[in-house]
Amino acid sequence: MPNSLQDLWSQFYLIDQGERLYPTISQFRDRWFTRDYTGFNYIPTSVAVEQVAERLEDVMISMRSEDYLTLPDKMVSVQSYLMPSNAEAVYKEAKKELILGDELVANAAVLTTKLLQVCNGWYYTDEHETVHLHNGKLDLLAEVLEGISDNVLLAVSFKADVVLIRKRFDCTLISDDGAIDKWNRGEIPLMLANPASAGTGLNLQAGGHTIIWYSPTWNLGHYQQFNARLHRQGQPHPVMIHHLTAQGTVEDRVLDVLTGKATTQDALKELLSE
């Protein structure tokens, strides 16, 4: 599955040596993309998706897993909390780093990492030290866990979060010896996993049917594949996916991108205009 429209060029070059999308990727980009103000990022034109799809229609078929597999029902929820004032001050200061003049910096999605850290109650300094701000996200996790009787697969992206969660909750890392087998036997109430490394190749549907995203990810592929560890064929129960967010922050924007309500660029611009 391509991650962007640009990725299609190399895939279809293997099929027709450029007959449909031009012999070189430069020609492909010149036809259907413009560059942003940095000169490095390519943005599809308003007609790109439609016109590229028309050219590929005779050699392409797109199927979702639900088109050919029997999948369980899936329910999604969002639980939020309000950050304390000290964290809001740090958050607003970090947000200023995303603005150069009135333009969005090229790697804004990377720079928002600090905002996501503050939402979780801490941030890394330039010296790689962890500064603790609050326990709002941990308290929210505790509240949500109290209402769940099922085993829980917890998506955690930052090492600092893993440390804080393990101090407060009895949990297991997916990388621990024998953890996956124990999970599938239903013996682990709370298992932590990084969506970037545990998103593919694992069948975890036997151990539970509840996922909690401790914080969202900009990477749609990681998000979909991680959810598919439980929401897959052979899962006998409806799957519940919870998202924990800091209200009125970048986490709301990331969820908009994941649910298709906004593109990454639009979400970032809206974030900076607040």
C-alpha positions in Angstrom: 0.0 0.0 0.0 1.5 3.4 -1.0 1.9 6.0 1.8 1.3 8.9 -0.7 0.4 9.7 -4.3 4.1 10.0 -5.1 4.7 6.3 -4.2 2.5 5.2 -7.0 5.0 6.1 -9.7 7.6 3.5 -8.8 4.9 0.8 -8.3 3.4 1.3 -11.7 6.7 1.8 -13.4 7.3 -1.9 -12.7 4.0 -2.7 -14.5 4.2 -0.5 -17.6 7.7 1.2 -17.6 6.1 4.6 -17.4 3.3 4.3 -20.0 0.6 5.7 -17.7 2.5 7.9 -15.2 5.5 9.0 -17.4 8.9 7.4 -17.8 10.6 9.4 -15.0 9.4 10.5 -11.6 10.4 14.1 -12.4 7.9 14.1 -15.3 5.3 12.6 -12.9 5.9 15.3 -10.3 5.9 18.1 -12.9 2.5 17.0 -14.2 0.6 16.5 -10.9 2.5 18.2 -8.1 3.7 21.7 -6.9 6.4 22.5 -4.4 5.8 24.2 -1.2 7.8 27.3 -0.1 10.8 25.2 1.0 11.3 23.7 -2.4 11.6 20.2 -1.0 8.0 19.0 -0.4 5.7 18.0 -3.2 2.0 18.8 -2.9 -0.6 17.1 -5.2 -2.6 19.5 -7.3 -6.4 19.7 -6.9 -6.9 17.4 -9.9 -4.0 15.0 -9.2 -5.8 12.2 -7.5 -8.7 12.1 -9.9 -6.5 12.2 -13.0 -4.0 9.7 -11.8 -6.8 7.3 -10.8 -8.2 7.6 -14.3 -4.9 6.6 -15.9 -4.5 3.6 -13.7 -8.1 2.4 -13.8 -7.5 -0.4 -16.3 -4.7 -2.0 -14.3 -5.6 -1.4 -10.6 -8.0 -2.8 -8.1 -8.3 -1.6 -4.6 -9.8 -3.7 -1.8 -10.2 -3.2 1.9 -9.9 -6.1 4.2 -13.7 -5.9 5.0 -14.4 -6.5 1.3 -13.0 -10.1 1.5 -12.8 -10.9 5.2 -15.4 -11.4 7.9 -14.3 -8.9 10.5 -15.8 -8.2 14.0 -17.6 -4.9 14.7 -15.4 -2.0 15.8 -16.3 0.8 18.1 -14.2 3.9 18.6 -14.2 6.4 21.6 -12.3 9.4 22.7 -11.7 10.4 26.3 -10.2 13.7 27.1 -8.8 15.7 30.1 -7.8 19.3 30.6 -4.1 20.1 31.0 -3.1 22.1 34.1 -2.0 25.7 33.7 1.8 25.0 34.0 1.6 22.5 31.1 -0.4 24.9 29.0 2.3 27.5 29.3 5.0 25.0 28.1 2.7 23.9 25.4 2.1 27.4 24.0 5.9 28.1 24.1 6.6 24.9 22.2 4.0 25.8 19.7 5.9 28.9 18.7 8.7 26.8 17.4 6.4 25.6 14.6 6.0 29.1 13.1 8.6 30.8 10.9 7.1 34.1 10.0 3.6 33.1 9.0 4.7 29.9 7.3 4.4 26.3 8.3 7.9 24.8 8.6 8.6 21.8 6.4 9.0 19.3 9.2 6.1 20.5 11.3 4.8 17.0 11.9 8.1 16.1 13.4 8.3 19.2 15.6 4.8 18.6 17.0 6.4 15.7 18.8 7.2 18.0 21.7 3.5 19.1 21.9 2.5 15.4 22.1 5.0 14.9 24.9 3.6 17.9 26.9 0.1 16.4 26.4 1.3 13.3 28.1 2.7 15.2 31.0 6.4 15.7 30.3 8.9 16.7 27.6 12.6 16.1 26.7 15.1 18.9 27.0 17.8 19.6 24.5 20.1 17.7 26.9 17.7 14.7 26.6 16.6 15.0 30.2 12.9 14.4 31.0 11.0 17.3 32.7 7.8 16.1 34.4 4.8 18.5 34.2 1.6 16.7 35.3 -0.1 13.3 35.7 -3.2 14.2 33.7 -2.8 11.5 31.0 -1.9 8.8 33.6 -5.0 9.7 35.7 -7.1 9.5 32.6 -5.7 6.1 31.7 -6.4 4.9 35.3 -10.0 6.1 34.9 -10.6 4.3 31.6 -9.0 1.1 32.8 -11.4 1.0 35.8 -14.3 0.7 33.4 -12.8 -2.1 31.3 -13.1 -5.8 32.2 -11.1 -7.0 29.2 -7.4 -7.4 28.7 -6.0 -4.2 27.2 -3.4 -3.6 24.4 -1.9 -0.2 25.1 -0.2 1.8 22.3 2.7 3.8 23.6 5.2 5.7 21.4 7.6 7.3 23.9 10.1 5.6 26.2 9.4 8.1 28.9 5.7 7.1 28.9 6.6 3.5 29.3 8.7 4.3 32.4 5.8 6.4 33.9 3.2 3.8 33.1 5.2 0.9 34.5 5.7 2.8 37.8 2.0 3.2 38.3 0.4 0.1 36.7 1.1 -3.6 36.7 1.8 -4.2 33.0 3.9 -6.2 30.6 6.0 -5.1 27.6 5.2 -6.9 24.4 9.0 -7.4 24.0 9.3 -9.3 27.3 10.1 -13.0 27.0 7.0 -15.1 26.3 4.7 -12.0 26.4 2.9 -12.7 23.2 2.1 -16.3 24.1 0.9 -15.2 27.5 -1.2 -12.5 26.0 -2.9 -14.9 23.6 -3.6 -17.2 26.5 -5.4 -14.3 28.2 -2.9 -14.1 31.0 -1.8 -10.4 30.6 -4.3 -7.7 31.7 -2.3 -4.8 30.3 0.3 -5.1 27.6 2.4 -2.2 26.3 3.5 -2.0 22.6 5.0 0.5 20.3 2.8 1.0 17.2 5.9 1.5 15.0 7.3 -2.0 15.8 4.3 -4.0 16.7 2.0 -3.0 13.9 2.5 -5.9 11.5 3.0 -9.7 11.6 1.4 -10.3 15.0 -1.8 -12.2 15.7 -3.0 -10.9 19.1 -6.8 -11.4 18.6 -6.9 -14.3 21.0 -5.8 -12.3 24.1 -8.3 -9.5 24.1 -10.4 -7.1 22.1 -9.6 -3.7 23.6 -7.0 -1.2 22.4 -6.1 2.1 24.1 -4.0 4.7 22.3 -2.1 6.5 25.0 -1.4 9.2 22.5 -2.1 9.4 18.8 0.3 9.0 15.9 0.6 11.0 12.7 1.4 7.8 10.8 -1.8 6.4 9.4 -0.1 3.1 8.4 1.0 2.5 12.0 -2.4 3.4 13.3 -4.3 1.0 11.0 -1.9 -1.9 11.3 -1.7 -1.7 15.1 -5.5 -1.7 15.3 -5.5 -4.7 13.0 -3.6 -6.8 15.6 -7.0 -7.2 17.4 -9.5 -6.2 14.7 -8.9 -9.1 12.4 -10.4 -12.3 11.2 -10.7 -14.8 14.0 -11.6 -12.2 16.6 -14.8 -13.4 18.3 -15.7 -10.1 20.0 -16.4 -6.6 18.9 -13.2 -4.5 19.2 -13.1 -1.4 21.3 -10.6 1.3 20.4 -10.1 4.1 23.0 -8.1 7.3 22.4 -6.8 9.4 25.3 -6.3 13.0 24.5 -5.6 16.4 26.1 -8.6 18.6 25.2 -8.0 21.4 22.7 -4.5 20.3 21.7 -2.6 18.9 18.8 -4.0 15.4 19.7 -7.4 16.5 18.4 -5.8 17.5 15.1 -4.0 14.2 14.8 -7.2 12.3 15.3 -8.8 14.4 12.5 -6.1 13.2 10.2 -6.4 9.5 11.3 -10.2 9.6 10.7 -10.0 11.3 7.4 -11.5 14.6 8.5 -8.4 16.5 7.5 -5.0 16.2 5.8 -1.8 16.5 7.8 -1.0 19.9 6.3 -4.5 21.3 6.9 -4.5 20.0 10.5 -1.1 21.6 11.2 -2.2 24.9 9.7 -5.4 24.9 11.8 -3.3 24.1 14.9 -1.1 27.1 14.4 -4.0 29.4 13.7 -5.6 28.7 17.1 
